[in-house]
Amino acid sequence: MKNFPGTPGTLTGLVLRISQCVFAVGSIASVATTHTFFNFTAFCYLIASMGLQVIWSFVLAVLDAYSLVSKKVLHNPVLVSLFVVGDWVTATLSLAAASASAGITVLYFSDLGDCNAGGECQKYQISVALAYLSWLVDTQQHNRHDSRIS
């Protein structure tokens, strides 16, 4: 089996997992530091989705680091299939949460002009942008796994 960049147990895979985790943590921190996020279900869903993303990414980053340190290969078809399914689930949840939050951000804060507190509006926008970046990295990981299975 060839070792594609970004597959489990590679340095590129580890970097992608860490960046995925950092983007998700940034998204959570940005939205959770506002005073009114709990008034919007989409932002609560974003926090829950990004929380799952943080856990998934961190566990797989630790697994990638272990693989690199111990020089073990993680290309077992069953294990890679588990990564594919997990990445697919987290990518779907992340995209849905980011899109719902983006819709609320545009509707309430741009279209309705209900953005009285400028700092909070920026935090919501940053949170949505980081959630999309986390989803984008997750999608890249998912594509790498698909190439390993076929």
Helices and strands as residue ranges (DSSP letters): H 11-32, G 37-39, H 41-70, H 77-104, I 105-111, H 118-149
